[in-house]
Amino acid sequence: MADMNEVSLPWKEYQPLLTENYKVAVSCLNCVLKCLRRNPELFTEYNRIEDKQSSKGIISEVDPCAEVKVGHLHYLPHHPRR
C-alpha cells in the first residue's frame, strides 16, 4: 500500500495481447512515402531523424524471420510532422 506521498502506477493488471496489424502498418507506410515523395525537404529531415534514432538504438529494423515469442507482431505506424 502506498503511503501519503506515493501513488501507484496507472497500469491495468491484465492487458489483452495486441493484434497482428501488418497490412495496416504497410498501408500507413505507403501514405507516408507518398507524402515524403511530394516534399523532398521533409523527406531529408525525416531520413535524418530516423538515422539519428537508429544510431541511438531508439528504433530498429524488424527481422521478418524473427520468432514471435508472445502473441503477434504489432507494428507501430509513424508519420512525419507537418
Summary of the structure (lengths in Angstrom):
residues: 82
radius of gyration: 18.2
end to end distance: 45.2
largest distance: 55.4
contacts: 122
relative contact order: 0.21
helix: 40%
strand: 0%
